[in-house]
Amino acid sequence: MDWKEQYKSFLWILGFFLFAYFMPIESDSFKDAILSAFDLARWYAREHVLLCLIPAFFIAGTIAVFVSQAAVVKYFGAKANKWIAYLVAAGSGTILAVCSCTVLPLFSSIHKRGAGLGPAIAFLYSGPAINILAIILTARILGLELGIARVIGAVSFSIIIGLIMAFIYRKEEKEKEAAQLAMPEVEEPRPLWQTALHFFILVAILVFVNWGKPADTTEGLWYFIFANKWFITSVFGIGFALSMIYIIQVKKLYVAIGTAAVIISGIIFYGNPTITFVIAVIATTVALTFTDGEANQWLGETWGFTKQIMPLLGAGVLVAGFLLGSQNNNNGLIPNEWISALVGGNSLFSNFFASVTGAFMYFATLTEIPILQGLINSGMGKGPALALLLAGPALSLPNMLVIRGVIGTQKTVVYVTLVVVMATISGLIYGSLF
């Protein structure tokens, strides 16, 4: 046996043994940290797995099966116009109201289909960072100048970080580009508009089913959408059923039975539409299971992304809750008071600490705003506030674990470092100006 190859397994076993041996179970702070870990995991399972991740997995499966590799290469790979590729990738966040974990299946899918590293990274950052509703609420609740700074920082970050990553790994990317340029043009099995329509319907369902309630208002367009989000989602659900029949070629009988089940459940569980949504997912899964061809492949790819990503996300959420606490203000191993005390003023350390803390914390879509509001009220400086806004929503510990599985450890470390460094510099500049 080559013992040099066994050191990683040994270190994992040794680390777990030392943790178990010295586990301070008598400590109240340790018990609180364990409670926070499971509190965050339960909240994540209830609020994000059903309504965020499951639609995202189906969208990722759609890209993997119905969007040809040639099409991805044409718009995001070697054959793409670089300006268009980066602008489309950077602007995706205005459409996708997703968090740092929900974007992962989509990133994994376009990377797998041949997207260049630069555009893929730009998409990975922009997806959760440039949420149009979050930016509007930032400007309204935390101040117009912070909202504008967030827009400028997030858009520029996505492009700059993507370009830097592409430059650092240019040799590897050139080899990929050479292979892509040699690929023959393949005729699409269906008109592009049909694939785009099916993709748009799925994205619309993901966006509207997760539409958050605007803070401190019951008027205006954003609240109207929130108040009617399930009705809007049901309209797109009808479009999804028609798309399943006429685009994905699922048998009409299966779609009809599934639609009937969804309608009946909607009547029975009128006060709890999440149950109806789950039944719709089950009906879709069953229909795809008994359909051959691309439809069955779609389900297979969706399940493949689920198996790859969910275990890492689960582990990451538990660790994040254990170290940093849960969304219910439960302390993790690192007390919240320590974090608040370390982000005051506009020093290099306070901005760097805010960037690193934001990078490892998990923020669901829009939750960064009330959290940041509380920190600002506790004395957080304006510079660190922006640094946390630019690093936090786009990164999290669960996010990093999955990215590592897609592009490797080295690229993940470089990507996270670039986000933290640029967020720190942006915070310093903003804090000195305002």
Backbone torsions as a table, in degrees:
resi	resn	phi	psi	omega
1	MET	NA	137.2	177.2
2	ASP	-85.8	101.2	-174.8
3	TRP	-68.5	-21.3	178.8
4	LYS	-65.3	-24.7	-179.2
5	GLU	-87.8	-6.2	-175.3
6	GLN	-99.8	1.0	-172.4
7	TYR	-66.5	-33.4	-179.8
8	LYS	-64.0	-44.0	178.2
9	SER	-63.0	-40.7	178.9
10	PHE	-62.4	-43.2	-179.0
11	LEU	-65.2	-39.8	177.2
12	TRP	-61.4	-45.8	-179.6
13	ILE	-65.3	-43.1	179.6
14	LEU	-63.7	-42.8	179.9
15	GLY	-62.0	-44.0	179.6
16	PHE	-65.7	-40.1	179.2
17	PHE	-62.0	-46.3	-179.2
18	LEU	-64.2	-39.8	177.6
19	PHE	-61.8	-46.0	-179.2
20	ALA	-66.6	-38.9	-176.2
21	TYR	-66.8	-42.5	-176.2
22	PHE	-100.7	14.8	-177.6
23	MET	-59.8	118.8	-176.3
24	PRO	-85.2	66.5	-173.6
25	ILE	-67.2	-16.6	178.4
26	GLU	-77.1	-17.5	-175.2
27	SER	-76.8	132.6	177.6
28	ASP	-65.0	-37.3	-179.8
29	SER	-65.7	-35.4	177.8
30	PHE	-67.8	-41.6	178.2
31	LYS	-64.0	-39.9	177.9
32	ASP	-63.6	-38.1	-179.8
33	ALA	-65.4	-40.8	177.4
34	ILE	-64.1	-43.3	177.7
35	LEU	-60.9	-41.3	179.2
36	SER	-63.6	-38.4	179.7
37	ALA	-60.1	-47.8	-179.0
38	PHE	-75.7	-28.6	175.3
39	ASP	-64.3	-44.9	178.6
40	LEU	-66.5	-39.7	179.4
41	ALA	-63.4	-42.4	179.0
42	ARG	-64.9	-44.8	178.8
43	TRP	-61.4	-42.3	-179.9
44	TYR	-63.6	-42.7	-180.0
45	ALA	-63.4	-39.9	-177.4
46	ARG	-75.4	-37.5	-170.8
47	GLU	-97.1	-21.1	-169.4
48	HIS	-128.5	-28.0	-177.2
49	VAL	-68.7	-49.9	-175.3
50	LEU	-69.2	-46.9	-171.4
51	LEU	-93.9	-22.4	-178.0
52	CYS	-104.3	-59.3	-170.4
53	LEU	-71.1	-41.2	-178.1
54	ILE	-61.6	-48.3	174.1
55	PRO	-59.6	-37.1	179.7
56	ALA	-64.3	-38.4	177.8
57	PHE	-64.3	-41.2	178.2
58	PHE	-66.0	-36.5	176.8
59	ILE	-65.8	-42.6	177.9
60	ALA	-61.4	-40.9	176.7
61	GLY	-63.6	-35.7	176.4
62	THR	-61.3	-44.7	178.7
63	ILE	-62.1	-43.0	-175.2
64	ALA	-67.0	-31.2	-174.3
65	VAL	-104.2	-46.7	-170.8
66	PHE	-94.3	-17.8	174.5
67	VAL	-99.7	113.3	-175.0
68	SER	-66.9	156.4	176.9
69	GLN	-60.6	-35.6	179.1
70	ALA	-62.4	-37.2	180.0
71	ALA	-69.1	-41.7	178.2
72	VAL	-64.0	-43.5	178.9
73	VAL	-62.8	-37.5	-178.2
74	LYS	-63.8	-36.6	-174.4
75	TYR	-103.8	-22.1	-177.4
76	PHE	-130.3	-3.7	-175.8
77	GLY	-107.3	-150.5	-174.4
78	ALA	-65.6	-28.2	-176.8
79	LYS	-87.8	0.9	-176.0
80	ALA	-87.8	149.9	167.8
81	ASN	-69.1	122.2	-172.5
82	LYS	-59.2	-41.0	-179.2
83	TRP	-62.1	-45.1	-179.5
84	ILE	-65.0	-43.2	-178.2
85	ALA	-59.6	-46.9	-178.0
86	TYR	-71.8	-37.9	-179.7
87	LEU	-67.7	-40.7	177.9
88	VAL	-65.3	-43.9	179.7
89	ALA	-63.9	-43.1	-178.1
90	ALA	-69.7	-30.8	-178.5
91	GLY	-85.5	-4.2	-176.2
92	SER	-63.8	-27.3	-178.2
93	GLY	-65.7	-23.7	177.9
94	THR	-70.8	-19.2	-179.9
95	ILE	-98.2	-40.9	-175.4
96	LEU	-94.0	109.5	176.2
97	ALA	-88.9	73.9	-173.3
98	VAL	-121.2	162.9	177.4
99	CYS	-97.4	-178.5	-175.9
100	SER	-66.0	-18.8	179.1
101	CYS	-95.5	-36.9	-178.9
102	THR	-66.0	-29.0	-179.1
103	VAL	-73.1	-16.9	-172.0
104	LEU	-63.7	-45.6	177.4
105	PRO	-60.2	-35.7	-179.7
106	LEU	-68.8	-43.9	176.9
107	PHE	-61.3	-46.7	-179.7
108	SER	-59.5	-37.6	-177.2
109	SER	-69.6	-47.7	-178.2
110	ILE	-70.6	-30.9	176.3
111	HIS	-67.3	-41.3	179.2
112	LYS	-63.9	-32.7	-177.1
113	ARG	-84.7	0.1	172.5
114	GLY	113.0	9.9	177.4
115	ALA	-64.2	143.9	176.6
116	GLY	-62.6	153.9	-178.3
117	LEU	-60.3	-41.9	-178.3
118	GLY	-61.2	-57.4	177.4
119	PRO	-60.2	-36.2	179.5
120	ALA	-64.5	-41.7	178.6
121	ILE	-68.2	-39.2	176.8
122	ALA	-60.1	-40.6	176.9
123	PHE	-66.2	-42.1	-179.3
124	LEU	-59.7	-41.6	-179.0
125	TYR	-76.5	-44.3	-171.9
126	SER	-71.2	-31.0	-177.3
127	GLY	-48.5	-58.5	178.7
128	PRO	-85.8	-18.8	-171.9
129	ALA	-83.7	-33.7	-173.4
130	ILE	-109.1	56.9	176.7
131	ASN	-82.7	116.3	-172.1
132	ILE	-60.3	-38.8	179.3
133	LEU	-67.9	-40.6	179.2
134	ALA	-63.5	-38.3	180.0
135	ILE	-67.3	-41.4	178.5
136	ILE	-63.6	-43.3	179.5
137	LEU	-68.6	-33.4	176.1
138	THR	-60.7	-47.4	-179.6
139	ALA	-65.0	-36.5	-176.4
140	ARG	-76.2	-40.8	-173.3
141	ILE	-93.2	-41.0	-174.4
142	LEU	-100.9	-6.5	178.0
143	GLY	119.2	142.4	-176.6
144	LEU	-61.0	-42.1	-176.4
145	GLU	-65.5	-35.0	178.0
146	LEU	-70.4	-35.8	176.8
147	GLY	-64.6	-43.4	178.2
148	ILE	-65.3	-42.7	179.2
149	ALA	-61.9	-36.0	178.9
150	ARG	-66.6	-41.0	178.3
151	VAL	-61.5	-52.2	-177.4
152	ILE	-60.9	-46.0	-178.4
153	GLY	-64.6	-45.8	-175.9
154	ALA	-66.1	-44.5	-179.4
155	VAL	-65.5	-47.1	-178.8
156	SER	-67.5	-38.2	178.8
157	PHE	-57.6	-48.7	-175.1
158	SER	-58.8	-41.8	-179.1
159	ILE	-74.4	-46.9	-176.4
160	ILE	-64.2	-46.1	179.9
161	ILE	-63.6	-40.3	176.8
162	GLY	-61.5	-43.8	179.5
163	LEU	-64.7	-41.3	179.6
164	ILE	-64.9	-43.8	178.7
165	MET	-61.9	-41.8	178.4
166	ALA	-64.5	-36.2	179.6
167	PHE	-70.3	-44.4	-179.0
168	ILE	-61.1	-39.7	-177.6
169	TYR	-107.5	36.4	-175.8
170	ARG	-63.6	-35.0	-180.0
171	LYS	-64.2	-46.7	178.1
172	GLU	-63.3	-40.1	-179.9
173	GLU	-68.1	-35.3	178.4
174	LYS	-64.4	-38.6	177.4
175	GLU	-64.3	-40.5	177.6
176	LYS	-66.1	-41.1	-179.7
177	GLU	-64.1	-39.2	179.1
178	ALA	-61.9	-40.8	178.1
179	ALA	-67.2	-38.1	-179.5
180	GLN	-70.0	-39.4	179.5
181	LEU	-64.9	-25.3	179.0
182	ALA	-83.8	-7.7	179.8
183	MET	-70.2	134.5	177.1
184	PRO	-73.2	154.4	175.3
185	GLU	-70.1	126.5	-178.4
186	VAL	-109.1	132.4	179.6
187	GLU	-72.2	132.9	-178.8
188	GLU	-67.9	138.2	-178.4
189	PRO	-68.6	-19.5	178.7
190	ARG	-144.5	158.8	178.1
191	PRO	-56.7	142.8	-177.4
192	LEU	-59.5	-34.1	-176.7
193	TRP	-64.4	-31.1	178.8
194	GLN	-68.1	-45.6	176.9
195	THR	-62.2	-42.4	-179.8
196	ALA	-63.3	-39.3	179.9
197	LEU	-65.7	-44.9	178.8
198	HIS	-62.2	-42.9	178.5
199	PHE	-63.2	-44.2	-179.6
200	PHE	-61.7	-41.1	-179.9
201	ILE	-62.4	-44.2	179.7
202	LEU	-64.1	-42.9	179.1
203	VAL	-64.3	-41.3	179.0
204	ALA	-61.6	-41.6	177.3
205	ILE	-61.7	-45.1	178.8
206	LEU	-59.7	-43.5	-176.1
207	VAL	-69.1	-50.0	-172.5
208	PHE	-76.4	-32.6	180.0
209	VAL	-68.5	-21.0	179.4
210	ASN	-106.9	15.1	-177.8
211	TRP	-64.7	121.8	-176.2
212	GLY	-85.1	157.0	178.8
213	LYS	-76.4	126.1	176.7
214	PRO	-61.4	145.5	-177.4
215	ALA	-76.7	135.5	169.1
216	ASP	57.8	35.4	176.5
217	THR	-156.0	147.1	174.3
218	THR	-125.0	24.2	-178.8
219	GLU	-131.8	169.4	175.3
220	GLY	90.5	172.3	-175.6
221	LEU	-63.9	-43.8	-175.9
222	TRP	-62.4	-40.4	179.5
223	TYR	-71.0	-36.5	178.2
224	PHE	-59.8	-43.6	178.7
225	ILE	-64.0	-42.5	179.2
226	PHE	-61.4	-45.7	-177.0
227	ALA	-64.3	-26.4	-176.8
228	ASN	-115.7	20.2	-172.4
229	LYS	-64.3	-34.2	-179.9
230	TRP	-73.4	-32.9	174.4
231	PHE	-66.0	-44.6	178.5
232	ILE	-61.9	-42.6	178.9
233	THR	-62.0	-38.3	-179.8
234	SER	-66.0	-34.4	176.2
235	VAL	-62.9	-45.7	176.7
236	PHE	-67.7	-27.4	175.7
237	GLY	-63.8	-37.2	174.9
238	ILE	-63.6	-44.3	176.3
239	GLY	-60.2	-36.6	178.5
240	PHE	-65.0	-41.7	178.7
241	ALA	-61.9	-43.1	178.3
242	LEU	-65.7	-38.1	178.0
243	SER	-64.9	-38.3	178.1
244	MET	-60.0	-37.6	-177.5
245	ILE	-77.3	-52.2	-167.3
246	TYR	-93.9	-18.9	178.7
247	ILE	-107.5	-47.8	-177.5
248	ILE	-85.1	-14.0	175.9
249	GLN	66.6	38.6	172.6
250	VAL	-81.0	144.0	-177.5
251	LYS	-59.2	137.7	-176.6
252	LYS	-59.4	-35.1	-178.9
253	LEU	-61.7	-44.5	-179.5
254	TYR	-63.5	-43.3	-179.6
255	VAL	-66.3	-40.2	-179.9
256	ALA	-63.6	-43.1	179.2
257	ILE	-65.0	-43.8	179.0
258	GLY	-63.1	-42.1	179.2
259	THR	-63.6	-41.6	178.2
260	ALA	-61.8	-41.8	179.4
261	ALA	-62.8	-39.9	179.6
262	VAL	-66.6	-43.8	-179.6
263	ILE	-63.5	-44.6	-179.8
264	ILE	-62.8	-43.3	179.7
265	SER	-66.1	-33.5	177.8
266	GLY	-64.4	-33.3	177.8
267	ILE	-74.5	-44.9	-177.6
268	ILE	-68.0	-44.3	-176.4
269	PHE	-107.3	48.3	-176.2
270	TYR	-58.4	-35.2	-178.0
271	GLY	-82.1	-6.9	-179.5
272	ASN	-134.8	77.3	-174.5
273	PRO	-65.6	-16.1	177.7
274	THR	-61.0	-36.4	178.0
275	ILE	-62.4	-41.9	177.8
276	THR	-62.9	-39.1	178.5
277	PHE	-63.1	-42.7	178.9
278	VAL	-63.2	-41.2	178.1
279	ILE	-63.7	-36.9	176.9
280	ALA	-63.0	-39.8	177.4
281	VAL	-64.6	-43.6	179.1
282	ILE	-63.0	-43.4	179.8
283	ALA	-62.0	-41.5	178.1
284	THR	-63.0	-44.5	-179.0
285	THR	-62.0	-44.7	-180.0
286	VAL	-63.5	-43.7	-179.7
287	ALA	-61.6	-41.8	-180.0
288	LEU	-71.2	-30.9	179.7
289	THR	-62.7	-38.6	-175.8
290	PHE	-97.2	16.7	177.4
291	THR	-117.6	133.0	-179.0
292	ASP	-85.1	174.8	173.6
293	GLY	79.5	-144.6	-174.7
294	GLU	-62.2	-34.6	-179.2
295	ALA	-60.3	-44.2	178.9
296	ASN	-68.7	-36.7	175.9
297	GLN	-63.1	-38.1	178.3
298	TRP	-58.2	-46.7	178.5
299	LEU	-63.7	-39.2	179.7
300	GLY	-62.9	-43.8	178.3
301	GLU	-66.5	-39.4	177.6
302	THR	-59.7	-44.8	178.8
303	TRP	-66.4	-35.8	178.6
304	GLY	-61.7	-44.7	177.4
305	PHE	-65.2	-37.0	179.6
306	THR	-62.6	-46.1	-180.0
307	LYS	-63.9	-36.3	-177.6
308	GLN	-71.7	-39.3	-167.5
309	ILE	-98.3	-40.2	-171.7
310	MET	-59.7	-45.2	179.5
311	PRO	-59.9	-40.6	179.8
312	LEU	-67.8	-39.6	177.4
313	LEU	-63.6	-43.9	179.7
314	GLY	-59.8	-46.0	179.0
315	ALA	-64.2	-41.6	-178.9
316	GLY	-65.0	-39.6	179.4
317	VAL	-65.2	-41.1	178.6
318	LEU	-62.9	-44.9	-179.5
319	VAL	-66.3	-41.6	179.3
320	ALA	-62.4	-42.3	178.2
321	GLY	-66.4	-38.5	179.8
322	PHE	-64.1	-41.5	-176.4
323	LEU	-83.8	-41.6	-168.5
324	LEU	-115.0	-3.7	177.6
325	GLY	94.2	176.8	-177.2
326	SER	-107.7	178.2	-178.0
327	GLN	-72.4	-12.1	179.6
328	ASN	-90.3	21.2	179.6
329	ASN	65.2	20.6	172.6
330	ASN	-76.8	134.6	-179.1
331	ASN	-71.3	141.9	167.7
332	GLY	-92.3	-162.9	178.2
333	LEU	-62.6	-30.7	175.4
334	ILE	-97.2	109.3	-175.5
335	PRO	-60.5	143.9	178.6
336	ASN	-60.6	-31.8	-178.9
337	GLU	-64.2	-33.3	177.7
338	TRP	-64.5	-43.4	-178.5
339	ILE	-63.8	-45.3	179.8
340	SER	-59.3	-39.4	-177.2
341	ALA	-71.4	-21.6	-174.2
342	LEU	-95.8	-1.7	-176.5
343	VAL	-115.1	19.9	176.0
344	GLY	-81.8	160.2	178.4
345	GLY	72.1	-159.4	-178.0
346	ASN	-139.3	38.5	179.9
347	SER	-77.5	166.2	176.1
348	LEU	-59.8	-41.6	-178.6
349	PHE	-65.2	-44.8	-177.3
350	SER	-63.3	-38.7	177.5
351	ASN	-69.3	-41.8	178.8
352	PHE	-65.3	-42.6	-179.9
353	PHE	-63.9	-41.3	178.3
354	ALA	-63.1	-40.2	179.4
355	SER	-64.9	-46.7	-178.6
356	VAL	-66.2	-44.3	179.2
357	THR	-61.7	-45.9	177.7
358	GLY	-60.9	-37.8	-178.3
359	ALA	-64.2	-33.2	-176.6
360	PHE	-93.8	-21.2	178.4
361	MET	-74.6	155.6	174.6
362	TYR	-102.8	123.1	175.5
363	PHE	-114.3	120.0	168.8
364	ALA	-71.5	162.9	-178.5
365	THR	-55.0	125.4	178.0
366	LEU	79.5	-13.3	-176.2
367	THR	-74.0	-17.8	179.6
368	GLU	-64.3	-25.2	-175.4
369	ILE	-70.8	-53.2	177.1
370	PRO	-64.8	-34.0	177.6
371	ILE	-63.4	-45.2	-179.5
372	LEU	-67.7	-35.3	177.8
373	GLN	-61.1	-41.7	177.4
374	GLY	-65.5	-39.2	178.7
375	LEU	-66.6	-40.7	178.6
376	ILE	-63.0	-41.2	177.6
377	ASN	-65.4	-22.4	178.9
378	SER	-90.1	3.1	175.7
379	GLY	111.2	10.4	179.4
380	MET	-66.8	137.7	178.4
381	GLY	-73.8	160.8	-178.4
382	LYS	-67.4	-38.3	178.3
383	GLY	-62.0	-54.2	176.0
384	PRO	-58.6	-30.9	177.7
385	ALA	-62.0	-45.4	178.0
386	LEU	-67.2	-40.2	179.6
387	ALA	-58.8	-42.6	179.2
388	LEU	-67.5	-38.0	179.0
389	LEU	-63.9	-35.0	-176.8
390	LEU	-83.2	-26.7	-179.9
391	ALA	-97.4	-33.3	-170.9
392	GLY	-66.8	-61.9	-175.5
393	PRO	-61.1	-29.0	-175.9
394	ALA	-83.3	-19.8	-176.4
395	LEU	-128.5	160.0	170.4
396	SER	-168.7	163.4	179.0
397	LEU	-60.3	-45.4	175.6
398	PRO	-59.6	-39.8	178.3
399	ASN	-58.3	-45.1	-178.5
400	MET	-63.6	-41.0	-178.8
401	LEU	-61.9	-39.5	-179.8
402	VAL	-73.4	-42.1	178.6
403	ILE	-57.5	-41.4	178.6
404	ARG	-58.3	-38.0	178.6
405	GLY	-70.2	-20.8	-178.1
406	VAL	-92.6	-47.4	-173.9
407	ILE	-116.3	-0.5	176.8
408	GLY	97.7	163.6	-175.8
409	THR	-65.5	-47.1	-174.2
410	GLN	-62.0	-48.6	-179.1
411	LYS	-64.1	-36.5	178.6
412	THR	-64.2	-43.7	178.8
413	VAL	-62.6	-42.4	178.7
414	VAL	-63.0	-44.8	-179.4
415	TYR	-61.8	-49.0	-179.6
416	VAL	-63.0	-40.8	179.2
417	THR	-62.3	-43.3	179.1
418	LEU	-61.5	-43.4	179.7
419	VAL	-62.9	-46.0	-177.9
420	VAL	-65.2	-44.8	-178.6
421	VAL	-65.0	-45.3	-178.6
422	MET	-68.7	-36.4	176.6
423	ALA	-65.4	-39.1	178.7
424	THR	-64.0	-46.6	179.9
425	ILE	-63.6	-42.6	179.1
426	SER	-62.4	-41.1	177.4
427	GLY	-62.6	-41.6	178.4
428	LEU	-61.4	-45.9	-179.2
429	ILE	-64.4	-47.2	-178.8
430	TYR	-63.4	-42.5	-179.9
431	GLY	-64.1	-33.3	179.2
432	SER	-74.5	-25.8	-179.0
433	LEU	-86.7	-33.0	-174.9
434	PHE	-121.4	NA	NA
